[in-house]
Amino acid sequence: MAVSVVWFKRDLRISDNPALTEALEGSNPVVCIFNLEPERLARDDVDAIHIEWELDCLSALKSSLEAIGGSLEFHFGQVVEQLTRLHETFGIAHLYCNEETGLLWSWERDKSVAAWCSSNDVQFIEHPSNGVVRRLGSRDRWKQYRDARINAELVNTPVAMVKPTKFESNRIPTISELGMRPRPLHERPLPGEKAAIDVLFSFLDERGRTYRKDMSSPITGWNACSRLSPYLSTGCITIRQIVHYTRRKQKKVKVNPRSKENLGWTSSLTSFQSRLAWHCHFIQRLEAEATMDTIALNPELDHHLEREMNEERYSAWSQGTTGWPFFDACMRSLIATGWINFRMRAMLQSVASYTLWLPWQRTGLHLARCFLDYEPGIHWSQVHMQSGVTGINSIRAYSVRKQSIDQDPEGDFIRTWVPELQNVTNEHIHEPWLMSDEQQDETSCIIGKDYPHPIVDEKAARKEGISRSYSAKSKPESRERSLRVYDVHGSRKRR
Ligand SMILES: Cc1cc2nc3c(=O)[nH]c(=O)nc-3n(C[C@H](O)[C@H](O)[C@H](O)COP(=O)(O)OP(=O)(O)OC[C@H]3O[C@@H](n4cnc5c(N)ncnc54)[C@H](O)[C@@H]3O)c2cc1C
C-alpha cells in the first residue's frame, strides 16, 4: 500500500499541526521525515547554535511521534533524494507539509519539491499554520484573513498513528558529527514542544503579570517577556496556540480585573496580544519579498543613504567593544545567551545603521547568528525598519546614553557584562570616559587601556545619521517607492 509522507520543516510539534493531522486522517500509512541540507550549514545567516537547537527540538519531536506509534526519518542531503528513495520503496501517494516563509533558498527548495511531486504523480498538499497569507497582493484585507486563521479552533493532537511495517526511526546526528561547534549558551532554554508549553504557562500563570512595565529593560525583560521566540522559530508551538491560551487567560482576568490575583494582567495581556499580531505582520513582508536579506524594501532610499563598510567600526560594534558601556553590555549579553529584549535589539541595529553608518546587510547577518530565535521574516523586517530603509516607518535612531540611563540607571547590567567597569561608580558608569585620570586610577579602569574610548562621538554621529536619513527619504524616487511599499507591506492601522 502506498504511503503518505509528512515533511517536517520548521513545525517540530505534533499539536496544532494541520499537515500531520490531515495525513493521519487518510487511509494510507504515514511516514514522517526531516531533511537537513548541507548547504544550510554554510549560510552566512546560520549559526551552529541554530542547528544544535533544531536538532534538539527534532529529537523531542521524534520521541513524541514514537510515543503514538510513529517514527521519524532524518536525512542529511537534498529532500528530493529522500523522497525518491521513499517513493521507490513504498510509493508515495501524498506529500503533506506546513507552509514555510523563508529566504530565497527555501523557496527554491520548495519549488523543486513541488516539481518533483508533479513529475512523480504525488499529490503535494501544503497547509497554512499561522496568519501569513500566500499570494496576498495588497495589505488591505490581510487582517481579516489573519484573524480568521488565528481564531480558528486548534487542530486536534493525534493520539495514534499507523506507519508502514519496517519503517523505524533512524538516528539524528549530533552537532559535532556535523562538524559544527556551537558557542555554549548561558541558560539555554530546554528544547521541544513540551518545554514550549511549559514556558507559555509559566508566562501566563506568573511571569507575564508585569510584561507591559518590564519588557523594555534587558534586566527585567529576561523574566517578564514570554521567551517563546526560540520555540516559535522551530515551530515547537504555534502563534495560534499562544493566542488561544492567552485569550483564555484574558477571559478569566476579565471576570474580576481589580482583584489582587488579577492585578497588572489586563494591560500586560493586551500588550502581549499586539506583539503576537506583529509576528505574522512582519513575516508577511518576507512572504512577498524573499530577498530581504540583500535588497531593501525601498531600494531607492537605501541607495541614497550610501552607507559604507568600515571594518574597525563593525568589529567594535559586533564584539561589544564600542566604548559605550550599555551598548557593549547588551551585545555581550546577547552573544552569551542568544536572547535580548526587543528594545535592545532595536538599539543594537539602529546604532549600527544611524550612528556608525554601517550597511544593514552585514550587521543584520551578525545579529541573525547571535539570536537563538532567528526568524528570517521578523528579523529582516526589523533590520529594515531599524535602519530606515522601508520609507514607510518613522526614523528612530536610539540614543545609547538615553537607553543606558532609562533601562539600567544603577549600572547593574553594565557591571554584569562589562567587568572592566566593575569598580566604576554610578556617576560615571554610563560615560566612563568622563572620569578624571585620578578617578580612572582609583577604579582600575584606564580608558584607552582597560576599556576603549567611544568609537565615535555618539551625539554628533547620531545627529548626522538622522539628518542624512531625512534627506534620503525625501528624494522623489524614495517617496514614490514608499507608496508602493505601503500598499504591499504597510500596517492598515495607521496611515
Ligand atoms: C533588529 C531586530 C531583530 C529581530 N529579530 C528577531 C528574530 O530573528 N526572531 C524573532 O522571533 N524576533 C525578532 N525580533 C523581534 C523581537 O525582539 C523578539 O520577537 C522578542 O524579543 C522575542 O522575545 P520573546 O519571545 O520573549 O518576546 P515577547 O515580547 O514575549 O513576544 C512574544 C512573541 O511576539 C512576537 N513579537 C514580539 N515582538 C515582536 C516584534 N517587534 N516584531 C515581530 N514579532 C514580535 C514574537 O514572535 C515573540 O516571540 C527582532 C527585533 C529587532 C529589533
The ligand as a Gaussian input file, in Angstrom:
#p B3LYP/6-31G(d) Opt

LIG

0 1
 C       16.692000      44.092000      14.811000
 C       15.690000      43.107000      15.358000
 C       15.768000      41.778000      15.007000
 C       14.827000      40.864000      15.474000
 N       14.965000      39.550000      15.106000
 C       14.071000      38.642000      15.550000
 C       14.209000      37.276000      15.192000
 O       15.123000      36.880000      14.458000
 N       13.296000      36.388000      15.695000
 C       12.265000      36.800000      16.494000
 O       11.454000      35.966000      16.924000
 N       12.105000      38.094000      16.820000
 C       12.977000      39.023000      16.394000
 N       12.822000      40.344000      16.755000
 C       11.585000      40.767000      17.448000
 C       11.586000      40.734000      18.995000
 O       12.671000      41.431000      19.506000
 C       11.580000      39.309000      19.513000
 O       10.497000      38.592000      18.943000
 C       11.399000      39.201000      21.033000
 O       12.369000      39.966000      21.683000
 C       11.495000      37.733000      21.434000
 O       11.362000      37.558000      22.812000
 P       10.009000      36.995000      23.453000
 O        9.564000      35.762000      22.765000
 O       10.210000      36.920000      24.915000
 O        9.020000      38.172000      23.060000
 P        7.639000      38.635000      23.676000
 O        7.761000      40.083000      23.922000
 O        7.202000      37.786000      24.782000
 O        6.636000      38.476000      22.433000
 C        6.024000      37.226000      22.104000
 C        6.192000      36.945000      20.633000
 O        5.613000      38.001000      19.868000
 C        6.372000      38.214000      18.686000
 N        6.979000      39.541000      18.726000
 C        7.326000      40.272000      19.805000
 N        7.838000      41.455000      19.422000
 C        7.833000      41.455000      18.075000
 C        8.244000      42.390000      17.079000
 N        8.723000      43.575000      17.400000
 N        8.098000      42.051000      15.786000
 C        7.566000      40.860000      15.437000
 N        7.161000      39.930000      16.324000
 C        7.300000      40.231000      17.622000
 C        7.481000      37.175000      18.687000
 O        7.046000      36.058000      17.976000
 C        7.638000      36.866000      20.175000
 O        8.197000      35.608000      20.416000
 C       13.762000      41.291000      16.306000
 C       13.696000      42.634000      16.671000
 C       14.644000      43.536000      16.204000
 C       14.536000      44.976000      16.603000

